[in-house]
Amino acid sequence: MLSTAVPYRGPGVPVHDRGKVLTQVALMLAGGGESCLDIEHLRAGPELFGPVPSDTTVARTFGEITEADRARIAAGVAPLRAKVWETANVFDGDAPVVLDIDASLIEIHSENKAHTAPTFKGTFGFHPIFCFADSTGDTLAAVLRPGNAGANTVVDHVAVLDRSIGQLPADIARGHNAGDDPDTVTRGVVVRADSAGCTEGFLAACRERNVGFFVTARSNLQITAAIDDAIGIEQVWLAALGRDGKPRDDGAAVVELTSLIDDPKLPEGTRLIVRREPLHPGAQRSLFPSMDYRYWGFYTDQDGDPVDLDVTMRAHAHVEQHIQRLKDSGLCRFPFTDYVTNSAWLMVVTLAADLLRWFQLVCLTGSWTNARPKTLRWSILHAPGRLIRTARQHIVRIIEGWPTADVLLDAYQRINLIT
């Protein structure tokens, strides 16, 4: 699949297939590599990985990848992703598929990389934006942006949403492209974003794609007045739920204030839900000035009880874990000076992180399905062993007494069942 997506453009016949080079780089990043030079760790095991390119060949391959190549790679990965999701049974039922959009600052210690720039936090580097599938942690789309890219840029949010919809299985994506008839939708899709997604243009784009939304509300005079009207009327505040589904015992409460706002820029049917929590050291900025509570709210067009919708919106915090997995898989290092080449690097970083997630979803059980990449490497991927050959077969023997030997054996048996 990758071989046809990234054609060789040099003279003669390539020694290393370009698609295989990208696959091996993804394996290297999944194993903890951070630069082209780290491919040498795979070259040390030709019996396991076959012919592996040198670091110069890796760099040359990335330099050949164009934007059109990346689009073909994404189109080729989509059916593979759908097969993994089907095998893992992650989207059984008819509940909406939840997508999470967020951006992250990547600090770069060089001014020689194209489009690096000062960020709003006073650092210097890139400001990529991502979209993840909440149930799996897959990176459905990633767009590399300059460090000074705006947090609430509508065109970037719409672009990453469209690319993510293109990565969904056909039965889920149906009816969610721009201008599609709502009657063609067979599975709901909902997108969550922080206040950067709280723009008229992005919410209109969601409605045009028949995609529901949860976005963090920004403070304004209408919201401030609505919260002020609700203060002191305790019967309208409902106890917020914790992760265990039980009412929280810290006094957190939720209220719907939709009837107290009138904003023509919001899509029809938009609801405003506000949560209050007792102030604590380090609490973030509040929607409403108060000495007792921190007020935080969000807009949504979804049906349901305000307390349940609050639980759904709070789960947007999972996006921080997804971004951290990318940072553990090469996101913090952009080894090239060219912007297009670094965009190709970002694409392979997301592929490496997805390979780890797919391995966890399909081959592991229990707490291992959500283990961090570092834990997987120390416990499973880098387990010491010895490669022997017997009966015309290569066999990997794990060191005796290795604590996760049973996990490795179980994962191997699961791979045998699905291949």
C-alpha positions, 0 to 999 in steps of 0.5 A, a space after each residue: 500500500 505505501 509502496 504505491 503511495 510513495 513512488 520512487 522518483 530517482 534514476 534506475 531501480 531503488 535498493 530500498 522500496 520507499 513504502 518499506 522505508 516508511 514502515 521501518 521508520 514507523 517501527 523505529 519510532 514506535 520502539 523509541 527512536 527520535 531521529 533518522 540515525 536511530 534506524 541503525 538499531 533495526 539494521 542490527 537485526 536483518 533476520 527480523 526486519 530484513 534489509 534496512 536502509 541507512 539513515 541517509 536513505 531515510 532522509 532522502 526518502 522523506 525529502 521525496 515525499 510530496 503533499 500528494 503522496 501524503 494524501 495517498 498514504 492517508 487514503 491507504 491507511 484508512 481501510 487498514 484502520 477500519 479493519 483494526 477497529 472491526 477486529 477490536 470491536 471498538 465501535 459496536 452499537 449505535 452510540 455516536 463516534 466521538 472525535 477530539 480536536 486539539 493543538 500542541 506547542 512543539 519547542 524547536 531549538 533552531 531557527 533554521 527549520 522553515 516556518 518555526 516561529 515564536 509561540 503565544 507562550 513565549 517559546 519557539 517552534 511549531 504549533 501542530 493541530 490534531 484530531 483523535 478518535 476518543 475510543 481508540 486514541 488513533 490520530 486520524 489527522 495531523 496538520 503541521 503549522 507554524 509556531 505563531 499559528 492562531 489557536 482558533 483558526 477556523 480553516 485549520 479546524 475544518 481541515 483537520 475535521 475533514 481529514 479525520 472524516 476521511 479516515 473513518 470507516 465508510 459506514 461511519 463517515 457516510 453523510 458527514 462530508 460537506 453538504 451531505 443530506 442528513 438523511 444519509 447519515 447512518 452513524 452519528 459523529 460528534 467532535 469536541 474541542 476547547 475554546 479554540 473551536 468556539 467560532 462561528 465558522 467552525 460550528 457552521 462547518 460542523 452543522 454543514 457536515 451533520 457533525 455534532 459538537 461540544 466546544 468550550 464556551 468563551 466568557 462574554 457578557 451574556 454568559 456572565 449575566 446568565 451565571 449571575 442569575 443562577 447564583 443563589 437558586 440552588 434548586 437549578 444546580 444539579 450535582 456533577 458526576 465523577 468518573 465512577 458515575 456517582 455524584 461528586 462529594 466536592 460540591 461540583 454542580 451543573 446547570 443549563 442556562 440555554 434559556 438565558 442566552 440569545 446569540 444569533 451566531 450559534 447554530 440553532 439548537 445550541 445549548 449552554 451548560 455551566 459547571 461550578 467547582 470549589 476554588 482550589 490552588 492552581 485553578 484555571 481562569 473562570 467564566 465568572 468572577 467569584 471568590 467561592 467557585 470556578 465556573 466553566 461552560 460549554 456549548 453543545 447541540 446534543 440531546 440529553 441530561 446536562 449532567 451526562 453531557 458534562 461528563 461527556 465533555 469532561 472526557 475531552 481531557 483524554 486528548 492530553 494522553 493522546 498527544 503525550 503518546 505522540 510526543 513519546 513517539 518522535 513528535 518532539 523532534 523534527 529533524 529536517 529544515 524543509 517544512 514539507 519534509 517535516 510534515 512527512 515526518 509528522 505523518 510517520 510519527 502519527 503512523 508509529 503511534 497508531 501502530 502501538 495503539 492497534 497493537 494494544 487494542 488487538 493483541 493486549 488485554 487488561 491494563 496493557 491496552 492503555 499503557 504508555 509507550 515507555 511502559 510497552 517498550 521497557 516491558 514488551 518491545 525491548 524484552 531481552 531474547 535470543 533468535 535461534 533457527 531450528 527446523 528451518 524456522 526462526 524462533 525468538 526465545 525470551 530470557 527465562 524469568 522475564 516478568 511479561 513473558 506470558 503477555 508476550 506469548 498471549 499477544 503472539 497467539 492473538 496475532 496468529 489468530 488474526 493473520 
